[in-house]
């Protein structure tokens, strides 16, 4: 039985290296136990649920379609503990020609593609709902910000390059329950999260809340669509979220006020009279 312990930072590249080496040795999926390194200070049970060994198989060179590589690496950021073993079996079958990429009739591949979609959605939500708060001092050469976010999956590494490109002129920290991303002087790094306390509100939060209330359009309110795009689980970490229930409650009254205050259009006859055409 091969026991492969993957690091919590750089998990996907490490899995890829091990998968290539194991395939080149002809190690079958059932002969490998994949696991993540235990968090700092936590005990690790190496052989819990270890599968029965399988006889060696012919060596395999992992050559996959580019779209398959991208989807597989995305899906490996899912929280499913079985993803490493399942994906190793899939890439072996793909490389041997026993499975066609995109064949959703295959249960394992169907699940991998569903998990890829879930991870992409989680990354999109992180990009949309991270809220930075300033923690630096005015005299510092670069402004410094911090944010707390709780994703469904371990997506900090693939999601953080977006923030590095968009906010490259400032230093920032994005902490999650497992990993923390740090961007300091243009360098992005990752570490295990030690402080799980969200950053304190900053001076711009009141301004943001005021802006949020002013761009809210009660006449176009669709609660189900709003909660689909902004699930309630994210609300506790959004400074504007506590305003939403009251805005929903008063939306009908505010929409009626907008209708009553709308300017009236003069009749066409009045315009003709103004122009002297009658």
C-alpha positions in Angstrom: 0.0 0.0 0.0 1.4 3.4 -1.0 0.4 6.2 1.4 0.7 9.6 -0.3 0.5 12.6 2.0 -0.2 15.8 0.2 0.7 19.3 1.5 -2.1 21.7 2.4 -0.3 24.4 0.4 0.5 23.4 -3.2 -1.8 20.4 -3.0 -2.6 20.1 -6.7 0.9 20.4 -8.1 2.0 17.8 -5.5 -0.8 15.5 -6.5 0.2 15.9 -10.2 3.8 14.9 -9.5 2.8 11.9 -7.5 0.2 10.8 -10.1 2.7 10.9 -12.9 5.3 8.9 -10.9 2.8 6.3 -9.7 1.4 5.9 -13.3 4.9 5.4 -14.6 5.5 2.6 -12.1 2.2 1.0 -13.0 0.7 1.5 -9.6 -3.1 0.8 -9.8 -5.6 3.1 -8.1 -6.5 0.6 -5.4 -2.9 0.4 -4.2 -2.7 4.0 -3.2 -4.1 5.8 -0.2 -4.2 9.6 -0.7 -4.5 12.0 2.2 -3.8 15.6 3.1 -1.2 16.4 5.7 -2.9 16.9 9.1 -3.2 20.6 10.2 -0.5 21.8 12.5 -0.9 20.3 15.9 -3.5 17.7 14.8 -2.8 13.9 14.9 -2.7 12.0 11.6 -4.3 8.6 11.1 -2.3 7.3 8.1 -4.1 4.0 7.5 -7.7 4.8 8.3 -9.9 3.2 5.7 -7.0 1.9 3.7 -8.1 0.0 0.6 -7.0 -3.6 -0.2 -3.8 -3.7 -2.4 -4.1 -4.5 -6.1 -1.5 -6.3 -8.3 0.8 -4.1 -10.4 -0.4 -2.9 -13.8 1.6 -1.9 -17.0 3.3 1.5 -16.8 1.3 4.5 -18.1 2.5 7.8 -19.5 -0.1 10.4 -18.6 -0.9 12.3 -21.7 -4.3 14.1 -21.5 -6.2 16.7 -23.6 -5.5 20.3 -22.5 -9.2 20.9 -21.5 -9.1 17.8 -19.4 -6.0 19.0 -17.5 -7.6 22.3 -16.7 -10.9 20.8 -15.5 -9.1 18.1 -13.5 -6.9 20.6 -11.7 -9.9 22.8 -10.9 -11.9 19.8 -9.6 -9.0 18.8 -7.3 -9.7 22.0 -5.3 -13.1 20.5 -4.2 -13.5 19.5 -0.6 -14.4 15.9 -1.3 -11.9 13.7 0.5 -12.1 11.0 -2.2 -11.2 13.4 -5.0 -7.5 12.4 -5.2 -8.1 8.7 -5.5 -11.1 9.1 -7.9 -9.1 11.5 -10.2 -6.1 9.2 -10.3 -8.3 6.4 -11.5 -9.8 8.7 -14.1 -6.5 9.9 -15.5 -5.2 6.3 -15.8 -8.3 5.3 -17.8 -8.0 8.4 -20.0 -4.4 7.8 -20.8 -5.0 4.1 -21.6 -7.9 5.0 -23.9 -10.5 3.2 -21.7 -12.4 6.5 -21.1 -13.3 9.4 -23.4 -13.0 12.9 -21.9 -16.4 14.5 -21.5 -18.3 11.2 -21.2 -20.9 12.1 -18.6 -22.3 8.6 -18.7 -19.3 7.5 -16.7 -20.2 8.1 -13.0 -16.7 9.0 -11.9 -16.1 11.5 -14.7 -19.6 12.9 -14.2 -18.9 13.6 -10.6 -15.5 15.2 -11.4 -17.2 17.6 -13.9 -19.8 18.5 -11.4 -17.2 19.2 -8.8 -15.2 21.3 -11.3 -18.4 23.4 -11.8 -18.9 23.7 -8.0 -15.3 24.9 -7.5 -15.6 27.5 -10.3 -18.7 28.8 -8.7 -17.0 29.0 -5.3 -14.1 31.0 -6.8 -16.6 33.4 -8.5 -18.3 33.9 -5.2 -15.0 34.6 -3.5 -14.1 37.2 -6.1 -17.5 38.8 -5.6 -17.9 38.8 -1.8 -14.5 39.4 -0.3 -14.7 42.7 1.6 -11.4 44.3 2.4 -10.9 46.5 5.5 -7.9 48.8 5.9 -5.5 47.9 8.7 -2.4 49.9 7.8 -1.2 53.2 9.0 -1.3 56.5 7.0 2.5 56.9 7.0 3.1 53.4 5.5 4.5 53.4 1.9 1.7 51.0 0.8 -1.8 50.8 2.0 -2.6 47.5 3.8 -6.0 45.7 3.9 -7.4 42.5 5.3 -10.4 40.3 4.7 -12.0 37.2 6.1 -13.9 34.7 3.8 -15.4 31.3 4.3 -15.5 29.3 1.0 -17.1 25.9 0.6 -13.9 24.4 -0.9 -10.1 25.0 -0.5 -9.9 27.6 -3.3 -7.6 30.2 -1.8 -4.7 29.4 -4.1 -6.5 29.4 -7.4 -8.7 32.4 -6.5 -6.0 34.7 -5.1 -4.3 35.6 -8.4 -7.4 37.6 -9.3 -6.8 39.9 -6.3 -3.1 40.1 -7.0 -3.8 41.5 -10.5 -6.6 43.8 -9.4 -5.0 45.2 -6.2 -1.3 45.0 -7.1 -0.7 48.5 -5.7 -1.6 47.6 -2.1 -0.7 45.0 0.4 -3.4 42.7 1.6 -4.3 39.5 3.5 -7.3 37.2 2.8 -7.8 34.7 5.6 -10.1 31.6 5.4 -10.6 28.9 8.0 -7.8 26.8 6.5 -5.4 28.9 4.5 -4.4 32.6 4.4 -3.2 34.4 1.3 -0.7 37.3 1.7 0.2 39.9 -0.9 3.2 42.0 0.3 5.2 44.3 -2.0 4.0 42.5 -5.1 4.7 38.9 -3.8 1.9 36.5 -3.2 2.3 33.7 -0.6 0.2 31.3 1.4 0.3 29.9 4.9 -2.0 28.0 7.2 -4.4 30.2 9.0 -3.6 31.0 12.6 -5.9 33.9 13.4 -9.6 33.3 12.7 -10.8 36.6 13.9 -12.3 38.8 11.1 -10.6 42.3 10.8 -12.3 45.2 12.6 -14.5 47.6 10.6 -12.7 50.6 9.0 -13.6 54.2 8.2 -14.8 53.4 4.7 -17.4 50.9 5.8 -20.1 53.5 6.5 -19.5 55.1 3.1 -19.9 51.7 1.4 -23.1 51.1 3.3 -24.5 54.5 2.2 -23.5 53.8 -1.4 -25.1 50.3 -1.3 -28.5 51.7 -0.1 -28.5 54.3 -2.8 -27.8 51.9 -5.7 -30.6 49.5 -4.5 -33.5 49.6 -6.9 -36.7 48.5 -5.0 -38.7 48.4 -8.3 -36.4 45.6 -9.6 -36.3 43.5 -6.4 -36.4 39.8 -6.9 -35.5 38.1 -3.6 -35.1 34.6 -5.0 -32.7 35.8 -7.7 -30.8 38.0 -5.2 -30.3 35.2 -2.7 -29.2 32.8 -5.5 -26.4 35.2 -6.5 -25.7 36.3 -2.9 -26.5 33.3 -0.7 -27.3 34.1 2.9 -24.3 32.2 4.2 -22.1 35.0 3.0 -24.1 37.8 4.6 -22.4 37.6 8.0 -19.1 38.8 6.5 -20.6 41.5 4.3 -20.8 45.0 6.0 -23.9 45.9 3.9 -25.8 42.6 4.6 -27.6 43.8 7.7 -29.2 46.5 5.6 -30.8 44.0 3.3 -33.8 42.7 5.4 -35.0 46.3 5.9 -34.6 47.2 2.3 -36.6 44.1 1.3 -39.3 45.0 3.8 -39.7 48.6 2.6 -39.2 47.8 -1.2 -42.9 47.9 -2.2 -43.5 51.3 -0.4 -40.3 52.7 -1.9 -41.2 51.5 -5.4 -44.6 53.1 -5.2 -43.0 56.3 -4.1 -40.8 56.2 -7.2 -43.8 55.7 -9.4 -45.6 58.6 -7.8 -42.6 60.9 -8.1 -41.9 60.0 -11.8 -42.2 63.0 -14.2 -45.3 63.2 -16.4 -45.0 63.4 -20.2 -47.0 66.3 -21.8 -49.6 65.4 -24.4 -48.6 65.6 -28.0 -51.1 68.4 -28.6 -49.2 70.6 -26.0 -46.0 70.2 -27.9 -47.7 71.2 -31.2 -49.1 74.3 -29.6 -45.7 75.2 -28.2 -44.3 75.0 -31.7 -47.2 76.9 -33.3 -48.3 74.1 -35.5 -51.9 74.3 -34.5 
